[in-house]
Amino acid sequence: MKIMELFGIDNVPVFAQVTLEAAKVFGMKFINVEDFFKLIFKFGLNFFFMFVTVRYVFFRNNRDKDYLFTFYIFNIVTFFICVLFRKTTMQMGFAFGLFAVFGIIRYRTETIPFKEMTYLFIVIGLAMINALSNKKISHAEVLFVDIMIVASTFGIEAIWFNNHERSKVIVFEKIELIKPENEQLLISDLRDRTGLDVFRVSIGRVDFLKDTAEVKIYYKEKV
């Protein structure tokens, strides 16, 4: 079955298809009709599962909009890069090299937390899976893999971890409490002042001139 028949497009005149596929611009084919509809189908499949993962798994459990733009754009751009390079001689080796480069990216101002880095890994992986599938892999297999990735992510995120860990950085002025031996006093003070169930802290930059320190607090929040 032709890809156009799959989409119910069976009334396009043969001469029109031949004319389109024969047309060239600067020596390149203007369009390969079957490949073009395959691209649309694969992108739709990729975008659907990426959207479900980001919007209904990540955002539902984290409520953090800072990384939504990054996840969407990384997935979309990775998908199209893989699709285009799949038609070249580089193929899989280059794709996995690209995957490795994307996987270790750090922002200049802030290191991506482990959890967000994992979601970045997932959205890049979904893009590669859907972009690099070929005739040796059935649509059912690709669909199954997509579903299992999303279902596993949802299960681990929303079912196994009922108490969700959150973190935020605050400026703390009681600098004497940042000493290691005063850790429990520091946590107790932060609980009283923030009303949050703080269970762990890490000390960042310390400003002795202003007697302040940046403290990253970790607390549990019920969903």
ZIWO-V992048 format. One record per residue. N is the residue number from 0. SS is DSSP state (alpha for helix, beta for strand, coil for the rest). Layout:
# ZIWO-V992048
n:N ss:SS
n:N ss:SS
This chain:
# ZIWO-V992048
n:0 ss:coil
n:1 ss:coil
n:2 ss:alpha
n:3 ss:alpha
n:4 ss:alpha
n:5 ss:alpha
n:6 ss:coil
n:7 ss:coil
n:8 ss:coil
n:9 ss:coil
n:10 ss:coil
n:11 ss:coil
n:12 ss:coil
n:13 ss:alpha
n:14 ss:alpha
n:15 ss:alpha
n:16 ss:alpha
n:17 ss:alpha
n:18 ss:alpha
n:19 ss:alpha
n:20 ss:alpha
n:21 ss:alpha
n:22 ss:coil
n:23 ss:beta
n:24 ss:beta
n:25 ss:coil
n:26 ss:coil
n:27 ss:beta
n:28 ss:beta
n:29 ss:coil
n:30 ss:coil
n:31 ss:coil
n:32 ss:alpha
n:33 ss:alpha
n:34 ss:alpha
n:35 ss:alpha
n:36 ss:alpha
n:37 ss:alpha
n:38 ss:alpha
n:39 ss:alpha
n:40 ss:alpha
n:41 ss:alpha
n:42 ss:alpha
n:43 ss:alpha
n:44 ss:alpha
n:45 ss:alpha
n:46 ss:alpha
n:47 ss:alpha
n:48 ss:alpha
n:49 ss:alpha
n:50 ss:alpha
n:51 ss:alpha
n:52 ss:alpha
n:53 ss:alpha
n:54 ss:alpha
n:55 ss:alpha
n:56 ss:alpha
n:57 ss:alpha
n:58 ss:alpha
n:59 ss:alpha
n:60 ss:alpha
n:61 ss:alpha
n:62 ss:coil
n:63 ss:coil
n:64 ss:alpha
n:65 ss:alpha
n:66 ss:alpha
n:67 ss:alpha
n:68 ss:alpha
n:69 ss:alpha
n:70 ss:alpha
n:71 ss:alpha
n:72 ss:alpha
n:73 ss:alpha
n:74 ss:alpha
n:75 ss:alpha
n:76 ss:alpha
n:77 ss:alpha
n:78 ss:alpha
n:79 ss:alpha
n:80 ss:alpha
n:81 ss:alpha
n:82 ss:alpha
n:83 ss:alpha
n:84 ss:alpha
n:85 ss:coil
n:86 ss:coil
n:87 ss:coil
n:88 ss:coil
n:89 ss:coil
n:90 ss:alpha
n:91 ss:alpha
n:92 ss:alpha
n:93 ss:alpha
n:94 ss:alpha
n:95 ss:alpha
n:96 ss:alpha
n:97 ss:alpha
n:98 ss:alpha
n:99 ss:alpha
n:100 ss:alpha
n:101 ss:alpha
n:102 ss:alpha
n:103 ss:coil
n:104 ss:coil
n:105 ss:coil
n:106 ss:coil
n:107 ss:coil
n:108 ss:coil
n:109 ss:coil
n:110 ss:coil
n:111 ss:coil
n:112 ss:coil
n:113 ss:alpha
n:114 ss:alpha
n:115 ss:alpha
n:116 ss:alpha
n:117 ss:alpha
n:118 ss:alpha
n:119 ss:alpha
n:120 ss:alpha
n:121 ss:alpha
n:122 ss:alpha
n:123 ss:alpha
n:124 ss:alpha
n:125 ss:alpha
n:126 ss:alpha
n:127 ss:alpha
n:128 ss:alpha
n:129 ss:alpha
n:130 ss:alpha
n:131 ss:coil
n:132 ss:coil
n:133 ss:coil
n:134 ss:coil
n:135 ss:coil
n:136 ss:coil
n:137 ss:coil
n:138 ss:alpha
n:139 ss:alpha
n:140 ss:alpha
n:141 ss:alpha
n:142 ss:alpha
n:143 ss:alpha
n:144 ss:alpha
n:145 ss:alpha
n:146 ss:alpha
n:147 ss:alpha
n:148 ss:alpha
n:149 ss:alpha
n:150 ss:alpha
n:151 ss:alpha
n:152 ss:alpha
n:153 ss:alpha
n:154 ss:alpha
n:155 ss:alpha
n:156 ss:alpha
n:157 ss:alpha
n:158 ss:alpha
n:159 ss:alpha
n:160 ss:coil
n:161 ss:coil
n:162 ss:beta
n:163 ss:beta
n:164 ss:beta
n:165 ss:beta
n:166 ss:beta
n:167 ss:beta
n:168 ss:beta
n:169 ss:beta
n:170 ss:beta
n:171 ss:beta
n:172 ss:coil
n:173 ss:coil
n:174 ss:alpha
n:175 ss:alpha
n:176 ss:alpha
n:177 ss:alpha
n:178 ss:coil
n:179 ss:alpha
n:180 ss:alpha
n:181 ss:alpha
n:182 ss:alpha
n:183 ss:alpha
n:184 ss:alpha
n:185 ss:alpha
n:186 ss:alpha
n:187 ss:alpha
n:188 ss:alpha
n:189 ss:alpha
n:190 ss:alpha
n:191 ss:alpha
n:192 ss:alpha
n:193 ss:alpha
n:194 ss:coil
n:195 ss:coil
n:196 ss:beta
n:197 ss:beta
n:198 ss:beta
n:199 ss:beta
n:200 ss:beta
n:201 ss:beta
n:202 ss:beta
n:203 ss:beta
n:204 ss:beta
n:205 ss:beta
n:206 ss:beta
n:207 ss:coil
n:208 ss:coil
n:209 ss:coil
n:210 ss:coil
n:211 ss:beta
n:212 ss:beta
n:213 ss:beta
n:214 ss:beta
n:215 ss:beta
n:216 ss:beta
n:217 ss:beta
n:218 ss:beta
n:219 ss:beta
n:220 ss:beta
n:221 ss:beta
n:222 ss:coil
